[in-house]
Amino acid sequence: MSLTYKNAGVDIDSGEELVRRISENVKSTHGPRVLTGIGGFGALFDAGFPELREPVLVSSVDGVGTKLKIAAMAGRHDTVGQDLVNHCVNDILTTGARPLFFMDYFATGSLDPDIAEQVINGFVIACRENDCALIGGETAEMPGMYAPNEYDIAGTIVGIVEKSRILRREAVREGDVLIGLPSTGLHTNGYSLARAALLPHFPLDAYFEDLGCTLADALLAVHRSYSPLLRPLIEKDLIHGLSHVTGGGIIGNTSRVVAEGLTVEIDWDAWEWPRIFSMIRELGDVPVEDMRRTFNLGIGMICIVDADVQHEVLQLLAAEQPRVIGSIIPVVV
């Protein structure tokens, strides 16, 4: 038998079928700034911003990590695309930027159009919610690189901010207050530790009264976007800094947006860990310090604000049940 590309494991027809399926949904994220359709070698985006005096582009790239293992085990692929977009949106939000467009990379051993369609539709949902265009992507079929039904995804986002309104670490001052906003769970970090702690004890379809859902539901909860919530506060100049709590935990990430000579002081008793984190700690006998360095522990975004406006900020965010969780202090030499 002669050898073909399909015999070798790459099915071009499946890729074309995927493009056919997703085209209309992807186009629904496009506004008048998107100047090209789907299928070209490059995507065109109108970069005229007459409403801004000094527009600055902001970019970021990220992945979802081993949360994808949970999605594959559970056979649920409709949330991880949302996770990726929202993670990227939150990252550029820490500079004060709003998203313009997003591009994805989907890699798998053997392309299953059903799975890929679910993932990409997740991108579409989150792009719509964040007023962001899904402007392009790459689907790579690489036989032998991935286990059956497994895949990897990565995304690149580009946003924009007025130069004079960039959130800079120099704006953070001694005495500023840290206001924590709730996460929806693990978001997209710490899944290697979570799997090692939980899965030897329980199947993903196990239901827990104290979680109010199955283990799979808890672990696949969508990484939320804080952009719609916080943009009005940024525009009112109420925010000195923002910390997106991802890998490295609360201290590790917040230290990235604090000026030299200052540090963060956290009141670890200011909030109660959501039950999923307590389960990981108890079942894995994980040291508390390791929990703090790995997970968000229920705090997904931290607003750094002047102490004089903390009550106004808390009132504006009241529906989110914000918590004052610490402050900015000088580094003790």
Secondary structure, 3 states (H helix, E strand, C coil): CCCCCCCCCCCHHHHHHHHHHHHHHHHCCCCCCECCCCCCCCCCECCCCCCCCCEEEEEEEEECCCHHHHHHHHCCCCCHHHHHHHHHHHHHHCCCCEEEEEEEEEEECCCCHHHHHHHHHHHHHHHHHCCCEEEEEEEEECCCCCCCCCEEEEEEEEEEEEHHHCCCHHHCCCCCEEEEEECCCCCCCCHHHHHHHHCCCCCCCCEECCCCEEHHHHHCCCCCCCHHHHHHHHHCCCCCEEEECCCCHHHHHHHHHCCCCEEEEECCCCCCCCHHHHHHHHHHCCCHHHHHHHCCCCEEEEEEECHHHHHHHHHHCHHHCCEEEEEEEECCC
